[in-house]
Amino acid sequence: MTNATHPRKAPPRSPDPEPAADGFVRWFRHATPYVHAHRGRTFVIAFGGEAVADKGFRDLVHDLATLHGLGIRLVLVHGARPQIQASLARRGAGFRYVNGLRVTDAEALASVKEAAGSLRVEIEALFSQGLANSPMAGVRIPVASGNFVTAKPLGVLDGVDYLHTGVVRRIDRDALQQRLNDGAVALMPPIGYSPTGEVFNLSAADVARSAAIALQADKLIFLLEEEGLTDANGQLVSNVLSREVAGLLETDSRLAGDLAQALRAGADACIQGVKRVHLVPRRLDGALLRELFTRDGVGTLITDLPFEELRPARIDDVAGILELLRPLEESGALVRRSRERLETEIDRFFLMERDGMASACAAFYGYPAEGMAELACLAVNPEYRNRGRGALLLERMEDLARQRGIGRLFVLTTQTAHWFRERGFEPARLADLPMAKQVLYNYQRNSKVFIKRLQAGDPGQA
């Protein structure tokens, strides 16, 4: 019996969650939309023989197994360059290159076959592991290889016979689809076969591109040994359009080797219907997961259409715009707008959309009789501030004003005066605004007025 004079003590309270745990929960929630979006999709993922030789390849296989477990249909295309070179060295031979292309003679072809066979066994073994306390505990992932690629000889170019070096002629789409439908991971080496039984040494980028096009894959992913595509300042280029790639390759002498091959193959795949191509730095731990389950990723995305679009808002954007405006309304930087008012004025708004998410917005209210327009509701998602989106929206509003023959753009602000001053806005009086705006001025907010002159000769400037 419990002694009434000694009441039972309450259990100790659990400690507050650790910051790391909070970060995990936040990341998991942010990743969930991508889990749903990727399920049932087909990804073709290419990596070099360097990746297989790396001690971290086991971790990459674990990540690939995670993708498979999330319902993603995987086609893996592997290269074999270091393994082929090692085999040739043992034979006392080597590759001959002409104009950057390999000439595959009989001895080199023997090394290609040896390396491809060895890599297949090694990759299959890693996908077969199921040790306790490992990411693949209790998992069984079938791996399917086969003669999926019909190839033809590269032939004679400029008088040079490239012998057993070939190019992809056709992908057996139905056979690949059947393996994927059976739940297997499809494995494709850089080898192709002719109807006459010949074997050809192929480029892994060519195989991956051709497989992605044949399957109309949702993604083609190149895991690169290089850091990826960077600009003149060494900063990662996060997005490039397929139509821009040819120009980049012509003008940037730094683009060579595997990166250039991936760019060419990726651009062609986009043009032929593959929705997205990712160039991902393979050496970054967890790079594949970061690329696929975060909005900004860690690599370069090649698309046929812009990944981030600036466009007029639509009625179904109201919820996203409200989410953008809420933090600024709560801080007092913006006047609160009801959903009903926003729906009524949605044609005044412009939206920057990034991968289905509203990243920034602004509204444009014209007063053509006075040759003026108001820039209002300029808001940027906190995750994307200080990355130029606000300035881009301002530029769009200025262009819109010029197109409509408007020479002055004004803003009312309580907290961002310096930002507008830095972009050419000058302090002004309430009396300088259109009368219709003066009537609506909220004296309790006491907003400051700034005006920017957009073009010379505006009759309202005199």
N, C-alpha and C positions, 0 to 999 in steps of 0.2 A: 504493500500500500504506500501511496505517496504521502509523506509527512506534510500536513497542511501548513506548517510553519516554514517549510523550505520549498517554495514553489519551483516547479521545473523551469530551468533557464531556457530562454529563447535561443534557437540555433544561431550561430554567428552569421552575420550577413556576408554574402559573397562579395569579394572585392570587385571594384569597378573593372570593366573590361580593359585589357591592355590596349594601348594605341594600335599595336600591330593587329590585334584581333578586329578592332574597328575598321582598319584599313582593308583587312581581308573581306569583311562583310560588305563594305562599300564596293570593293572591286568585284565581288561575286555578283552583286546586284547590277552593276554596270555591265557585266559580261553576259548576263542572262539573255538580253535581246539577241545577242550574237549566237548564243547556244541554239535558240529557236530558229534564227535565220539560216544557220548552217546545216541544220539537221536534214538529211536526205539529199544534200547537195553533192556534186561531184567535183573534187579537187584533183588536179594533176600537179604533183610536186616533184621538181627536178633538183638533184644535188650531185656534186662531183664525187669522184673516187676519193678526193681529199677528205670529205666528210666521213666516209666509211673508215678511213685509216686513222681518223682522230679518236683519241681516247674518250671524247665526249659524245661519240656517236650513239652510245647506249642511251644517253639522256634524250637524244633526238628521237630514237625509236620509242622511248616512253611517251614522248609528246605526240608522236604519230599514233600510238596506241590509244591515247586519250581522245584524239580526234575520231578515230574509228569507233570508240566507245560512245561518243556523242552522236553517232549516226551519220557521220560524214563518209562518203564513198571515196576511197583513196586509190589513185593510180600513181605509183612511184617510178620515176625514171632516174636511173643512176648513171653517172659517168664512171670512167675507169682509168683515167690518164696516169696517175702515179703507179697503179698496179701494172699497167701495160709497160710503162717505162722500166719498172723493176724486172719484169719478165724478159724484156729485150736485153737489159743489162746482163742478166744471167746467161743469155744466149750470145752475148758479145755483139749485139746488133743495136740498131736504133731506127727511129722514124726519120724519113726525109721529108722536109717541108718545102713546098714551092708556092710562092704567092700566099703564104699563110695557111695553105691547105696541106693536110697530111697525104703522103703517098703510101698506101698500105700494100706492101709486097707480101709474098707468101709467108715469109718469116714473121713479119709484123702481124699478119692476120692470125697466125698461131698464138702469138702472145695475147691478142685481143680475145680470142676464144678462151684461153686459159684464165685470163683476168676476170672475164665476165662470169665464167663458171664458178670461180672461187668466191666472187662477191655475192653471187646468188645464194650460195650455201651459207655464207656468213650472215647475210641479212635475214634469211629465213630462220637461222638459229636464234637470232636476237628476238624475232617476233614470236618464237616458240617458248621463250622463257616465262616462267610463272612462279618465281621464288616468293616465298612468304616475305612480308615486310618490304616488298618492292612495289613500284607503281603498277606492275603487271601481274600481281598476285591473283591467282585464280582465273586469269584471262587466257582464252585460246583464240588466236587470230590466224585464220588460214591465209596463206600467201600463195598466189597463183601466178606462174610465169607461163610463157608459151610463145609460139610463133605469130605474134600479133602484128608484126611489121613486115610488109612486103617492100623490098627495096630495089633500087636499080643502080648501076654504076654511075659515078660522077662522070666518067668517060675521059675523053682527051680534051684538055683546055690549053690553048696556046701551045700546042705541040707536046704537052706533057700528059702521059697516060697515068691516071691516078689509081689504076689497078683495082684493088679491092676496097677502095674508099667509095662509099655510096651515099645516096640521098633517099629519103622516104618516098615511096611511090603510093602506098596505100596503107591504112590502118584497118585491121579487122574489128570494126566497131561492134558488131554483134557478139563476137567472142568476148571482147572486153566487158561489154554490158552484162553478159551472162555471168561472168566471174563476180562482178560487182553486185549483181542481184542475189548471188549466192552468199553474200556477206564476206567475200574475200578481199584482201588487199591485192591489187594487181601490181606486179613487178615487171618493169620493162628495162632491159639492158640496152646499151647503144649498139645494137646489132640488128640487122635485117636480113631477110632471105628473099631470093628470087624464085619465080616459078620453076626455074631449071635446077634449083637446089644449091645455088651459089650463096655464099655468106659475105656480107658487107659490113665494114666498119663505119658506123654512123656517128654523127654529132648528137650528143644527149639533148642539146637545145632543139635540134630538128625533130627528134623523136617526141619530146615533150610538147612542142608546138603542134605537131601533127595529131597527136593523141587528143589534146585539148580541143582542137577544131573538130575532129571526127566525133567526139563525144558531146560537143557543144558544152564543155565543162563550165561550171559557174566560176571557177578560179583556176588560173595557171600560176604556180608559185615557183620562182627560182631562188634556191638557197645559195647565195653567192659567197665565194671566198673573199672577195673584196668588200670594202665598207659600203659600196653602193654608189648611186648617182648623187653627185654633189655639185654645187654651183662654184663660181669663181672664188668665193670666200671659204670654200670647204664645208659649207652647210648642206645638210641633206636636202635633196629635192624631194618633197613628199608626194607630189603628183605631177604627172606629165601626160599630155594627150598623145594618142597614137600617131596623129598626123604631124606631131612636132618631132618625133624621134629621128626621122631621116635628116632633118636639119641639124639636130644635135650631133649626130654621128659625123656629119660633114664638117662641122665647124669646131668641134672640141677634140683636139688631138689626144686628150687624156683617155678618151673612151676607146678601149681596145680589149682584145682577148675575150674572156668569158662574159664580162659586163656588156660589151658590144653585141655579142651573140645573143645574150638574153634580151637586150633592148630590141634588136631586130625581130627576134622570134616573138616577143611579147607584143610588139606593135602589130605584126601581121596577124597574130591570134585575135587581137581586139577587132581589127578590121574585118575578120572573118567570123565574128559572132561570139567570141569568148568575152564574157562581161567584164572581168577584171583580171589584171595580171599584176602580181606582186614581186618585186625584187627585194629580197630580205637578206641582211648580213648574217650568214650562217654561224659565225663565231660568237655572236652575242647569245649568252645563255637564255634559253626560253624564247628566242626571237620569233619562232613560228607562232607560239601561243600569244605573244604580245601583239603580233601583227594582226591576228585573227579575232582577238577578243577585247581589243581596245579601239576606241574610235580613231585615234591618230596613228596607231601602229608604230613601227620602227623602221620601215623601209620605204620604197618608192612604189607608188601605185600608178599603173598605166591603164588608162580608160579611153574609150571612144568619145565620151562626153565628160564635161567637168565633174569632178568629184564633189566640189563645193560650188553651188550655184547661187547666183544673185538674181532674184526674179520678183515679179509682183506677187503679193500675197493672195491667197485664196481663202475661201470661207473655212475650209478644213484646216487652215493654219492657225485658227483663233486660239486653240488650246496651247500650242507651242509659243505663240506670241505672249499670251498671258503669263506663261512660265518665265519668259525672258523679262517681262516688265515687273513681276512681283517683287524681286529683291530691291529694285530701285524705288518702287512705290513704298515699300516698307521703310526704306531709309529716308524717305521724303524728297528724293531727288526728282521723282516724277509724280505727277498728279494721278490719282487712282482712276482707272477706267473700268467700267463694268463690262462684262461679256457682251451685253446687249449693245452698248455703245461701240465696242470694238467690231462686232458683227456688222453694224451699220456703216462703219468707216473703213472696212477692210480694204476697199479699193484704193485707199490713200497709203497703204503700207507696202513696204518692200522687205523681202526676207532673204537672208543668207542661210542656205540649207546645206548641212554637211552630213552626208550619209544618213539622210532621213531625219536629222535633228536640226531644229532652228538654232543657229549659232549667233545670229545678230538680226536686228530689225531697225527700221526707221520709217517715219511717216512724212508725207509731203502734202502740205495744204497750200494751194495756190490762191493768190489774190491778184489776178491778171489786170484788173483795172488800175491798180497802183503799181504794177510792174514788180510785185514782190511775192515771195513764197516763204512759208514757215517750214523749217526742219524740226520735227518733234519726235518724241519717243525713241530717240537713238539709244539702243540697248544692246549689249554684247554679253553673251554667256560668260560667267566668271572664268571658266576653264580656258577661254580663248581671248581674254583681254591682253592688251599690249602686243598683239600680233598683227596689227594693221587693218583689222576688219572695220573698226569705226571710221578710219580714214577712207577706206574703200566705199563705205556707204555714203559718207559725205561727198565724195567725188561723184558718185552716181546721182545724188540729189542735185548737185551743181549742174551736171550734164542735163538732167531732166529740166531744170529751170531754164537753161540756155535754149534747149529745144523748143520751149514754149514762149520764148521771147522775153523771159523774166530776167531782170538785171540785178536784183538784190535778194539775198537769202537771209532770213533772220531766225534767231533762236531766243527762247526764254529759258534761263537756267538759274538754279540756286547753288549748285555745287561743282559745276564743271566749267567755270568761266575761263580758267587758264587754258584748258584744252582747246576751246574755241578761239581764244586770242592767239594761240600758237599757230592756228590755221587760217589766219587772215581776217577774223571777225573783229570789228571795232565796237566799243561801247556806244550805245545809242539811248535815246529817250523813248518813253512810252508813246509820246506824241509823234514819233517818227514811224510808228506802225500803222497799218491800215485801220480805219475807224472800226471795222467789224471786229478786229482783234482787240482794240482798245476797250471796247464795250465788255469783252469777256475776261479782261485782266483781273486776276485774283490778288487784291492788295494784301491779303493776309500772308500769302506766300512771298510777296515782295521779290519776285524773280527779276534778275537783271536782264537787260535787253542788249543783244549784240546783232550787228548787221554786217554782212559781207557783200561787197560790190563785185559782181561777177564779170561785167563787161563794160568797156568804155562806150560812151554814147547813149547810155540808158536815159530816156527822157525823165525818169523819176529822180535822177541824181542831181539835177540842176538846182 
